Amino acid sequence: MREILPVLGRWYAAGEPFGLATVVAVSRSAPRGPGAAMAVGPDDEVVGSVSGGCVEGAVFELAKEVVETGRARLETFGYSDEDAFAVGLTCGGEITLLVRPVTAAADPTFGEVAAAVAAHRPVVVATVTDGPAPHGAALAVRPDTVSGSLGASGLDAAVTADARGELAQGATGLRHYGPNGERREDDVAVFLQSFAPPPRMLVFGAIDFAAAVARIGAFLGYRVTVCDARPAFADARRFPADAEVVVDWPHRYLRETETDGRTVMCVLTHDPKFDVPLLEVALRTPAAYIGVMGSRRTHEDRLARLRETGLGDGELTRLRSPIGLDLGARTPEEVAVSIAAEIVALRWGGTGSPLTDTAGAIHRPAPDQAGPGPSSRPVRPV
């Protein structure tokens, strides 16, 4: 959804109605997870994807239908061996989609949400998907304000409390309530979609490899900052336009920079006078990934120096060094792919092995999506 919001925001601002399909639940080997979105707008323009191509044709027709009728639809697509040419997921999974019309009258909060996401301000969109509440009704929940309504004040209050908890963790998923927000009932299904600010990628050492890493980091959705103490290297003209370039000592910059459990750091400086003070700070942050470039001999020397600073084995085992997966990479671009592959594997619990050599599900569930997605509705015939 974040990827297509700029286009949706333009349609909304121009008063152009559009049909928006959002994945709200998945089970088994579904190609895309909850929050994936596709929209059909003016002149039948299509943006986004909900299944990588398996059911987009059917969703296109549904999106046009909900705009014409003004009524939201909840549909589940699965797989059937009975008709190899039917609409369905060839991977064998199921996805449940909420397809709803979006106009200023139907969703007065949409413009605010698009603006908040564009400005990297946190917001959760809560949308009724099923049950005795207006299907498609939306509530926008921010850390300190709320707009919109799901049709009942008690439901709004309960969903607002849960949405703020989800936002703190960047989580997205279905929650169930009674018609007035009762916690022990599950008549009303509400999809909570978190738009937390994008995670940070901090690249230290403004060398040629850093430019390639910055490009692939931005491609993966990170907000990228490149930091180097040498002004001649930390020249913004050498890096992608959407990367922030900072001239500062890396350890000093990191000490003054907020990090969280989604932050990734790539240390490419190759120099103990930069590396050691920086890693002494980095290994005491909650960062998800700390990768360091250098040979195995450099790594052993680096570990010895870091132990002298008081860091223990528990902290030092967090280092990914030498950085990246073994792809045989040589060029800066190939090395960047190697580093990105290690970050993705660590995030999702991948092995880094060829899929040919593995068994079981190809798409691992996200930590907050473990297990099959809830679906009490009949699967759309396929």
ZARO-975156 format. One line per 3 residues: number of its first residue (from 1); for each residue x, y, z of N, C-alpha, C. Coordinates in pm, whole numbers, plus 50000, padded with zeros to 5 digits. Layout:
<pts>
NUM> X Y Z X Y Z X Y Z | ...
</pts>
This chain:
<pts>
1> 50082 49880 50000 50000 50000 50000 50086 50126 50000 | 50192 50125 50079 50279 50243 50085 50330 50280 49947 | 50358 50178 49864 50417 50203 49732 50319 50275 49640
4> 50189 50247 49652 50094 50304 49557 50020 50426 49613 | 50044 50461 49739 49972 50573 49799 49991 50706 49727 | 50111 50736 49673 50123 50864 49601 50023 50876 49486
7> 50003 50768 49411 49907 50770 49301 49766 50781 49356 | 49734 50703 49460 49600 50708 49518 49570 50847 49574 | 49671 50909 49634 49651 51042 49688 49616 51143 49580
10> 49678 51129 49462 49646 51220 49351 49504 51198 49301 | 49464 51071 49288 49327 51043 49246 49227 51102 49345 | 49256 51080 49474 49165 51127 49579 49153 51279 49576
13> 49268 51347 49566 49268 51494 49565 49195 51550 49444 | 49197 51476 49332 49130 51520 49210 48982 51483 49209 | 48935 51418 49314 48795 51377 49320 48761 51259 49232
16> 48863 51179 49195 48841 51061 49111 48814 50940 49199 | 48697 50878 49192 48672 50758 49272 48757 50641 49223 | 48794 50552 49313 48870 50433 49273 48833 50316 49363
19> 48855 50197 49311 48832 50075 49387 48964 50027 49444 | 48966 50001 49574 49089 49962 49642 49073 49821 49700 | 49158 49729 49656 49159 49592 49707 49280 49575 49797
22> 49257 49525 49919 49364 49506 50016 49362 49364 50068 | 49477 49299 50073 49487 49166 50133 49471 49181 50284 | 49370 49114 50341 49347 49126 50485 49377 48995 50559
25> 49389 48883 50488 49424 48757 50552 49482 48663 50448 | 49575 48580 50489 49635 48480 50401 49645 48348 50474 | 49656 48241 50397 49686 48111 50456 49774 48033 50360
28> 49854 47948 50419 49948 47865 50345 50040 47953 50259 | 50070 47908 50138 50176 47973 50060 50122 48083 49971 | 50063 48184 50032 50013 48298 49955 50129 48384 49908
31> 50122 48440 49785 50235 48514 49729 50262 48648 49794 | 50158 48716 49849 50179 48845 49913 50103 48847 50045 | 50155 48921 50142 50098 48919 50276 49994 49025 50299
34> 49933 49025 50419 49835 49128 50454 49892 49268 50435 | 49808 49354 50378 49850 49491 50350 49883 49514 50205 | 49914 49408 50129 49938 49425 49985 49811 49480 49922
37> 49827 49569 49825 49709 49639 49773 49718 49660 49622 | 49600 49671 49562 49586 49701 49420 49467 49795 49406 | 49476 49890 49316 49366 49984 49296 49339 50003 49148
40> 49212 50028 49118 49169 50058 48981 49105 50196 48983 | 49163 50289 48906 49119 50427 48910 49064 50476 48778 | 49076 50606 48754 49020 50665 48632 49081 50603 48507
43> 48996 50590 48404 49038 50531 48276 49093 50390 48293 | 49044 50320 48397 49083 50181 48425 49232 50166 48451 | 49296 50270 48499 49438 50260 48535 49453 50171 48658
46> 49552 50082 48654 49575 49987 48762 49711 50014 48826 | 49715 50017 48959 49842 50026 49031 49843 49919 49140 | 49960 49866 49169 49974 49770 49277 49945 49627 49235
49> 49956 49537 49333 49935 49394 49308 49897 49327 49439 | 49810 49226 49430 49769 49152 49550 49813 49007 49546 | 49856 48958 49428 49892 48817 49422 50004 48787 49323
52> 50068 48891 49271 50173 48867 49174 50121 48822 49039 | 49992 48843 49011 49937 48814 48881 49833 48703 48877 | 49819 48626 48985 49727 48511 48981 49581 48552 48970
55> 49537 48652 49047 49395 48685 49053 49366 48830 49015 | 49468 48900 48963 49451 49042 48937 49337 49071 48839 | 49316 48982 48741 49209 49005 48645 49073 49008 48713
58> 49048 48914 48804 48921 48911 48876 48908 49029 48970 | 49019 49069 49033 49016 49182 49125 48988 49311 49049 | 49039 49322 48928 49011 49438 48844 48860 49456 48827
61> 48790 49348 48796 48645 49356 48778 48575 49388 48909 | 48620 49330 49019 48560 49358 49150 48577 49505 49187 | 48696 49559 49161 48722 49699 49195 48630 49792 49117
64> 48609 49764 48990 48517 49846 48910 48374 49833 48963 | 48338 49710 49005 48202 49686 49055 48174 49765 49182 | 48270 49767 49277 48242 49835 49403 48233 49986 49383
67> 48304 50039 49283 48291 50182 49254 48151 50211 49201 | 48102 50122 49115 47968 50142 49058 47857 50128 49161 | 47870 50030 49251 47763 50004 49349 47779 50085 49477
70> 47904 50129 49507 47928 50200 49631 47932 50109 49752 | 47938 49976 49730 47938 49880 49841 48065 49797 49840 | 48126 49780 49959 48249 49701 49971 48218 49552 49959
73> 48318 49477 49917 48306 49332 49903 48423 49265 49974 | 48398 49149 50037 48502 49066 50095 48506 48936 50015 | 48619 48905 49956 48630 48787 49872 48754 48707 49908
76> 48740 48574 49902 48852 48485 49927 48884 48408 49800 | 49010 48407 49761 49055 48333 49644 49144 48219 49690 | 49116 48100 49637 49197 47983 49670 49242 47912 49545
79> 49262 47781 49557 49314 47702 49447 49229 47578 49429 | 49206 47538 49305 49131 47417 49278 49195 47341 49163 | 49207 47209 49177 49262 47126 49070 49157 47095 48963
82> 49031 47133 48988 48925 47093 48898 48931 47167 48765 | 48982 47288 48767 48986 47368 48645 49117 47445 48641 | 49208 47398 48561 49342 47458 48561 49341 47600 48508
85> 49234 47642 48439 49229 47776 48382 49143 47870 48464 | 49093 47825 48580 49009 47910 48663 49094 48013 48736 | 49026 48118 48784 49095 48220 48861 49133 48162 48997
88> 49257 48172 49037 49299 48120 49167 49448 48132 49186 | 49496 48085 49300 49636 48094 49333 49705 47963 49296 | 49798 47969 49204 49867 47847 49163 49960 47795 49273
91> 49991 47878 49372 50079 47834 49480 50007 47747 49581 | 49874 47737 49575 49801 47650 49666 49752 47718 49792 | 49776 47847 49806 49731 47917 49927 49596 47982 49909
94> 49561 48067 50005 49438 48146 50001 49469 48289 50039 | 49401 48383 49976 49406 48522 50021 49264 48574 50032 | 49240 48652 50136 49112 48719 50153 49133 48867 50130
97> 49048 48924 50043 49062 49064 50003 48939 49143 50045 | 48963 49263 50095 48857 49362 50109 48869 49455 49990 | 48762 49463 49912 48759 49552 49795 48655 49659 49824
100> 48698 49784 49829 48606 49891 49870 48622 50014 49782 | 48512 50090 49768 48521 50214 49693 48582 50324 49781 | 48664 50408 49723 48724 50519 49797 48686 50650 49727
103> 48613 50732 49800 48579 50868 49757 48586 50956 49880 | 48580 51085 49861 48582 51177 49975 48462 51153 50066 | 48349 51116 50008 48229 51091 50089 48238 50958 50161
106> 48288 50855 50093 48294 50722 50153 48405 50711 50256 | 48516 50782 50236 48630 50773 50328 48694 50911 50343 | 48641 50993 50432 48695 51128 50448 48834 51132 50510
109> 48884 51018 50559 49016 51015 50623 49129 50985 50525 | 49097 50942 50404 49201 50889 50316 49308 50992 50283 | 49267 51115 50257 49365 51218 50224 49462 51242 50339
112> 49411 51241 50463 49498 51260 50579 49598 51146 50591 | 49552 51025 50565 49640 50909 50574 49751 50918 50470 | 49716 50949 50346 49816 50959 50240 49920 51065 50274
115> 49876 51179 50329 49969 51285 50365 50060 51243 50479 | 50004 51171 50578 50085 51126 50692 50192 51027 50648 | 50155 50934 50562 50252 50835 50515 50362 50903 50435
118> 50325 50997 50349 50424 51069 50268 50522 51146 50355 | 50475 51195 50470 50560 51273 50560 50628 51186 50666 | 50617 51053 50653 50677 50959 50747 50622 50976 50888
121> 50494 51014 50897 50428 51023 51028 50350 50894 51052 | 50358 50836 51171 50294 50707 51196 50142 50717 51199 | 50075 50619 51139 49929 50616 51138 49885 50472 51116
124> 49770 50435 51173 49707 50305 51149 49572 50330 51084 | 49543 50254 50979 49411 50259 50917 49335 50134 50960 | 49223 50154 51030 49138 50044 51074 49015 50041 50983
127> 48990 49925 50920 48881 49913 50824 48794 49793 50857 | 48663 49813 50862 48572 49702 50887 48569 49612 50764 | 48593 49481 50787 48590 49387 50675 48470 49295 50678
130> 48411 49272 50796 48302 49177 50805 48224 49199 50935 | 48098 49151 50936 48018 49157 51057 47917 49270 51057 | 47843 49285 51169 47737 49387 51179 47791 49528 51204
133> 47864 49578 51105 47918 49714 51106 47933 49753 50960 | 47936 49883 50929 47945 49925 50788 48072 49874 50721 | 48058 49782 50626 48174 49725 50559 48249 49834 50482
136> 48380 49840 50504 48462 49940 50439 48477 50068 50518 | 48402 50082 50629 48418 50202 50712 48561 50208 50766 | 48617 50329 50772 48759 50342 50807 48778 50441 50922
139> 48879 50410 51003 48918 50493 51116 49070 50513 51105 | 49117 50639 51106 49259 50669 51101 49307 50702 51241 | 49401 50623 51291 49448 50638 51430 49594 50679 51429
142> 49622 50794 51488 49759 50841 51505 49794 50838 51653 | 49920 50859 51689 49957 50852 51831 49876 50943 51922 | 49828 51058 51869 49757 51152 51957 49622 51197 51904
145> 49582 51155 51784 49453 51197 51729 49387 51081 51656 | 49256 51096 51634 49177 50996 51563 49082 51068 51470 | 49057 51012 51351 48955 51069 51263 48879 50955 51195
148> 48755 50983 51158 48671 50882 51098 48594 50804 51204 | 48519 50703 51162 48441 50621 51254 48408 50488 51189 | 48396 50385 51272 48356 50252 51227 48208 50227 51251
151> 48138 50331 51295 47993 50320 51308 47940 50311 51448 | 48025 50290 51549 47980 50283 51689 48092 50337 51777 | 48057 50421 51874 48160 50485 51958 48239 50382 52039
154> 48172 50279 52088 48242 50177 52165 48342 50101 52079 | 48303 50071 51955 48394 50003 51863 48512 50093 51829 | 48484 50221 51806 48593 50316 51777 48694 50319 51891
157> 48644 50321 52016 48734 50331 52131 48821 50206 52144 | 48760 50088 52128 48836 49963 52143 48940 49950 52032 | 48901 49983 51910 48993 49971 51797 49106 50073 51810
160> 49075 50194 51857 49179 50296 51874 49286 50248 51971 | 49245 50188 52082 49342 50138 52180 49431 50030 52120 | 49370 49936 52047 49448 49829 51987 49537 49881 51875
163> 49486 49976 51797 49563 50029 51685 49692 50095 51733 | 49686 50165 51843 49807 50230 51893 49909 50127 51942 | 49859 50017 51995 49951 49909 52032 50015 49846 51910
166> 49935 49825 51803 49989 49770 51680 50091 49864 51616 | 50061 49994 51624 50149 50092 51562 50286 50092 51628 | 50289 50073 51760 50416 50072 51832 50507 49959 51782
169> 50445 49851 51730 50523 49738 51682 50527 49729 51530 | 50462 49824 51462 50458 49820 51317 50383 49700 51265 | 50283 49651 51340 50213 49528 51305 50088 49556 51222
172> 50050 49458 51142 49932 49465 51057 49857 49333 51067 | 49723 49339 51082 49648 49214 51087 49503 49236 51125 | 49426 49125 51128 49284 49129 51162 49264 49121 51312
175> 49167 49197 51362 49122 49187 51501 48971 49173 51501 | 48916 49113 51609 48772 49088 51615 48713 49149 51743 | 48589 49199 51730 48522 49269 51840 48372 49240 51834
178> 48305 49280 51942 48160 49284 51939 48116 49411 51868 | 47985 49425 51838 47936 49542 51764 47969 49675 51830 | 47984 49676 51964 48018 49800 52036 48157 49793 52098
181> 48242 49709 52038 48381 49701 52085 48403 49600 52195 | 48306 49513 52221 48321 49413 52327 48441 49322 52299 | 48524 49302 52400 48647 49227 52381 48623 49076 52370
184> 48518 49026 52429 48497 48882 52431 48406 48834 52318 | 48378 48920 52225 48296 48882 52111 48378 48897 51983 | 48333 48830 51878 48411 48835 51753 48322 48854 51630
187> 48210 48925 51649 48118 48944 51537 48174 49035 51428 | 48251 49136 51469 48300 49237 51375 48449 49215 51349 | 48487 49200 51223 48627 49187 51186 48679 49322 51140
190> 48792 49363 51195 48852 49492 51160 48998 49468 51121 | 49035 49520 51006 49173 49507 50959 49252 49630 51001 | 49357 49608 51077 49444 49716 51124 49572 49716 51041
193> 49592 49822 50965 49710 49833 50880 49799 49946 50929 | 49918 49909 50977 50010 50008 51035 50100 50068 50927 | 50112 50199 50931 50209 50270 50849 50308 50338 50941
196> 50402 50258 50992 50509 50316 51073 50609 50381 50980 | 50687 50477 51028 50791 50536 50943 50881 50426 50887 | 50934 50442 50767 51018 50337 50709 51141 50311 50796
199> 51189 50187 50798 51308 50156 50880 51431 50227 50825 | 51530 50244 50912 51652 50313 50875 51759 50216 50827 | 51834 50256 50726 51959 50190 50690 52069 50293 50705
202> 52165 50265 50792 52277 50354 50816 52401 50292 50754 | 52459 50363 50657 52577 50314 50586 52694 50401 50628 | 52795 50339 50687 52911 50413 50735 53031 50383 50646
205> 53091 50491 50593 53201 50476 50500 53154 50507 50359 | 53184 50626 50310 53130 50672 50181 53219 50629 50065 | 53237 50499 50050 53317 50445 49941 53225 50403 49826
208> 53284 50353 49716 53203 50313 49601 53099 50207 49638 | 53138 50114 49725 53044 50011 49768 52923 50073 49839 | 52946 50184 49908 52838 50249 49983 52730 50302 49890
211> 52771 50355 49774 52673 50406 49679 52581 50294 49630 | 52639 50177 49603 52559 50063 49558 52468 50013 49669 | 52519 50008 49792 52438 49965 49906 52324 50063 49930
214> 52352 50193 49916 52247 50293 49936 52136 50275 49833 | 52172 50247 49709 52071 50229 49605 51982 50109 49634 | 52041 49997 49673 51960 49878 49697 51882 49891 49828
217> 51937 49966 49925 51863 49990 50049 51738 50070 50024 | 51748 50175 49941 51630 50254 49906 51530 50170 49829 | 51579 50083 49742 51491 49994 49665 51412 49901 49758
220> 51474 49858 49868 51406 49769 49964 51315 49844 50060 | 51311 49977 50050 51218 50053 50133 51279 50117 50256 | 51411 50114 50269 51476 50177 50384 51496 50326 50360
223> 51495 50401 50468 51537 50541 50463 51687 50541 50487 | 51764 50576 50386 51909 50553 50387 51984 50678 50426 | 52080 50661 50515 52174 50767 50550 52316 50714 50531
226> 52399 50790 50462 52541 50758 50445 52621 50856 50529 | 52710 50804 50612 52788 50890 50703 52937 50861 50687 | 53015 50968 50680 53161 50956 50672 53221 51084 50727
229> 53334 51073 50795 53398 51191 50854 53478 51270 50751 | 53497 51213 50630 53582 51276 50529 53495 51350 50427 | 53498 51483 50426 53412 51560 50334 53433 51525 50188
232> 53555 51492 50148 53580 51460 50008 53506 51335 49964 | 53482 51243 50058 53410 51119 50025 53259 51137 50043 | 53221 51209 50148 53078 51227 50178 53021 51340 50094
235> 53022 51320 49963 52971 51417 49867 52837 51365 49816 | 52732 51441 49839 52598 51396 49802 52585 51362 49654 | 52669 51421 49570 52661 51395 49426 52699 51252 49390
238> 52764 51182 49481 52808 51045 49455 52703 50941 49493 | 52591 50988 49549 52493 50895 49605 52354 50921 49550 | 52263 50823 49564 52126 50843 49515 52063 50966 49575
241> 51975 51030 49499 51914 51156 49542 51833 51140 49669 | 51776 51019 49693 51692 51000 49811 51770 50953 49933 | 51904 50950 49925 51987 50914 50039 52037 51040 50108
244> 52027 51042 50240 52085 51151 50319 52234 51127 50333 | 52315 51230 50315 52460 51217 50328 52507 51311 50440 | 52577 51254 50537 52618 51328 50657 52770 51326 50670
247> 52828 51442 50697 52971 51451 50726 52987 51460 50877 | 53034 51352 50937 53052 51349 51083 53131 51222 51117 | 53191 51221 51235 53252 51097 51281 53141 50995 51305
250> 53155 50876 51249 53046 50778 51258 52997 50750 51399 | 53087 50731 51495 53043 50698 51631 52967 50815 51693 | 53009 50937 51661 52940 51054 51718 52801 51068 51657
253> 52793 51049 51525 52662 51057 51459 52568 50949 51514 | 52617 50827 51528 52531 50718 51574 52485 50741 51717 | 52572 50793 51800 52536 50817 51939 52418 50915 51950
256> 52407 51005 51853 52301 51106 51857 52182 51070 51767 | 52181 50950 51712 52077 50907 51619 51989 50801 51682 | 51859 50817 51669 51765 50719 51723 51764 50594 51636
259> 51772 50478 51699 51764 50350 51629 51659 50263 51696 | 51614 50161 51624 51518 50068 51683 51544 49928 51629 | 51454 49836 51659 51474 49697 51622 51458 49669 51475
262> 51430 49771 51393 51423 49753 51247 51543 49814 51177 | 51627 49886 51250 51741 49955 51191 51848 49856 51146 | 51905 49879 51027 52018 49799 50981 52137 49891 50960
265> 52256 49840 50992 52379 49918 50977 52478 49840 50893 | 52539 49911 50797 52643 49854 50712 52769 49937 50732 | 52870 49876 50791 52995 49946 50824 53098 49908 50719
268> 53136 50004 50634 53221 49977 50518 53352 50054 50523 | 53387 50104 50640 53499 50198 50648 53637 50133 50641 | 53654 50009 50685 53782 49937 50675 53892 49995 50764
271> 53861 50082 50854 53967 50152 50929 53936 50144 51078 | 54027 50087 51158 53999 50072 51303 53967 50202 51373 | 54026 50313 51328 54000 50438 51399 53856 50484 51382
274> 53792 50437 51273 53648 50460 51255 53566 50344 51310 | 53606 50221 51271 53526 50103 51301 53505 50078 51450 | 53614 50081 51525 53606 50037 51665 53519 50131 51748
277> 53540 50263 51746 53449 50350 51822 53304 50338 51777 | 53284 50322 51645 53148 50309 51592 53082 50181 51642 | 53153 50068 51631 53092 49941 51670 53070 49932 51821
280> 53154 50000 51897 53133 50005 52042 52997 50065 52073 | 52957 50166 51995 52824 50226 52012 52717 50138 51949 | 52743 50090 51826 52642 50016 51750 52597 49890 51822
283> 52689 49818 51883 52656 49691 51947 52578 49708 52077 | 52559 49831 52118 52476 49859 52236 52341 49918 52197 | 52311 49917 52067 52180 49963 52018 52092 49842 51991
286> 51961 49863 51972 51872 49751 51941 51867 49715 51793 | 51962 49762 51713 51959 49742 51568 51941 49594 51532 | 51868 49570 51422 51841 49433 51378 51961 49370 51310
289> 52045 49452 51249 52155 49399 51168 52273 49494 51175 | 52392 49438 51201 52515 49516 51202 52617 49437 51122 | 52636 49476 50996 52730 49408 50908 52855 49492 50889
292> 52970 49426 50885 53098 49497 50878 53183 49439 50766 | 53234 49526 50679 53319 49483 50569 53462 49463 50617 | 53530 49366 50556 53669 49341 50590 53704 49194 50577
295> 53832 49165 50575 53877 49026 50564 53858 48955 50696 | 53879 48824 50695 53869 48747 50819 53978 48788 50918 | 54097 48819 50866 54205 48865 50954 54167 49000 51017
298> 54109 49089 50935 54064 49218 50989 53957 49197 51095 | 53869 49101 51071 53762 49073 51168 53820 49028 51302 | 53920 48938 51300 53979 48891 51426 54046 49005 51500
301> 54118 49091 51427 54181 49207 51491 54075 49300 51549 | 53965 49318 51476 53857 49404 51522 53794 49350 51650 | 53773 49218 51656 53715 49157 51777 53805 49180 51898
304> 53935 49165 51878 54027 49185 51991 54020 49329 52041 | 54016 49424 51952 54008 49565 51991 53875 49594 52062 | 53765 49532 52015 53635 49556 52076 53627 49493 52215
307> 53692 49379 52234 53694 49318 52368 53765 49411 52467 | 53865 49482 52419 53939 49575 52506 53851 49690 52552 | 53743 49718 52478 53651 49826 52517 53549 49779 52621
310> 53547 49647 52648 53453 49594 52747 53336 49518 52689 | 53329 49506 52558 53220 49430 52497 53244 49281 52516 | 53136 49208 52543 53147 49064 52566 53106 48983 52446
313> 53117 48850 52459 53086 48761 52347 52941 48773 52303 | 52849 48794 52397 52709 48807 52361 52684 48923 52267 | 52756 49032 52287 52742 49148 52199 52817 49127 52068
316> 52935 49068 52077 53017 49052 51956 52959 48951 51858 | 52881 48855 51907 52820 48758 51815 52714 48822 51727 | 52674 48944 51756 52577 49013 51671 52640 49063 51542
319> 52772 49071 51537 52839 49121 51418 52824 49024 51301 | 52787 49076 51185 52786 48998 51062 52912 49038 50986 | 53017 48958 51004 53146 48994 50946 53222 48868 50909
322> 53273 48859 50787 53259 48954 50677 53112 48973 50636 | 53079 49091 50592 52941 49127 50563 52890 49053 50438 | 52762 49016 50438 52697 48961 50320 52697 48810 50312
325> 52622 48757 50216 52618 48614 50188 52722 48578 50082 | 52760 48452 50081 52861 48404 49988 52798 48384 49850 | 52801 48490 49768 52749 48483 49632 52861 48487 49529
328> 52985 48497 49576 53095 48515 49483 53100 48655 49426 | 53043 48752 49497 53031 48889 49448 53168 48955 49432 | 53180 49040 49330 53305 49112 49305 53281 49263 49293
331> 53189 49304 49209 53167 49447 49184 53090 49508 49301 | 53092 49643 49312 53012 49706 49419 52865 49668 49414 | 52810 49658 49292 52669 49623 49280 52643 49480 49325
334> 52732 49388 49289 52717 49249 49332 52731 49237 49484 | 52825 49310 49541 52842 49308 49686 52717 49363 49755 | 52658 49468 49696 52535 49524 49754 52423 49420 49755
337> 52412 49342 49646 52313 49235 49642 52340 49132 49752 | 52467 49099 49772 52505 49004 49877 52465 49054 50015 | 52488 49183 50041 52452 49242 50170 52301 49245 50187
340> 52231 49288 50081 52084 49292 50088 52026 49154 50111 | 52085 49053 50047 52036 48916 50064 52050 48871 50208 | 52160 48907 50273 52179 48868 50413 52077 48939 50503
343> 52051 49067 50475 51953 49141 50554 51815 49080 50540 | 51776 49047 50417 51643 48988 50394 51634 48851 50460 | 51738 48769 50447 51737 48637 50509 51725 48646 50660
346> 51796 48742 50721 51789 48757 50865 51651 48804 50908 | 51590 48892 50829 51459 48945 50865 51352 48836 50865 | 51357 48747 50765 51250 48649 50748 51289 48509 50791
349> 51409 48491 50843 51450 48358 50887 51491 48267 50773 | 51536 48324 50661 51580 48244 50548 51716 48181 50572 | 51745 48077 50496 51872 48005 50513 51981 48057 50421
352> 51943 48124 50313 52042 48164 50214 52077 48051 50118 | 52012 47935 50133 52038 47821 50044 51955 47833 49917 | 51999 47769 49808 51914 47766 49688 51780 47700 49720
355> 51671 47756 49671 51540 47697 49698 51531 47554 49646 | 51610 47523 49544 51613 47387 49491 51653 47287 49599 | 51736 47331 49694 51787 47241 49798 51702 47242 49924
358> 51592 47315 49924 51508 47324 50044 51375 47254 50020 | 51301 47234 50128 51168 47174 50120 51071 47255 50203 | 50941 47232 50183 50840 47303 50261 50799 47433 50194
361> 50732 47518 50272 50678 47643 50219 50790 47735 50172 | 50768 47797 50057 50866 47892 50005 50856 48025 50078 | 50732 48071 50102 50710 48200 50168 50689 48175 50317
364> 50788 48214 50397 50773 48200 50542 50678 48306 50594 | 50592 48272 50695 50504 48374 50751 50584 48476 50830 | 50538 48600 50828 50599 48703 50912 50573 48669 51057
367> 50655 48721 51150 50635 48689 51292 50495 48717 51341 | 50428 48823 51290 50294 48854 51336 50187 48795 51245 | 50229 48705 51153 50134 48643 51062 50142 48491 51070
370> 50210 48439 51172 50231 48295 51181 50098 48222 51181 | 50097 48109 51111 49976 48028 51106 49884 48073 50996 | 49785 47991 50967 49693 48026 50858 49610 48147 50890
373> 49576 48223 50787 49493 48341 50806 49350 48301 50837 | 49280 48379 50921 49142 48346 50956 49050 48363 50836 | 48966 48268 50813 48870 48278 50704 48753 48188 50731
376> 48643 48247 50777 48523 48168 50801 48427 48179 50683 | 48464 48261 50585 48378 48279 50468 48410 48172 50365 | 48312 48139 50280 48340 48040 50175 48443 48094 50077
379> 48525 48003 50028 48627 48042 49931 48558 48067 49797 | 48601 48176 49731 48545 48208 49599 48572 48091 49504 | 48469 48041 49431 48490 47929 49341 48601 47959 49241
382> 48690 47861 49223 48802 47880 49131 48819 47754 49047
</pts>
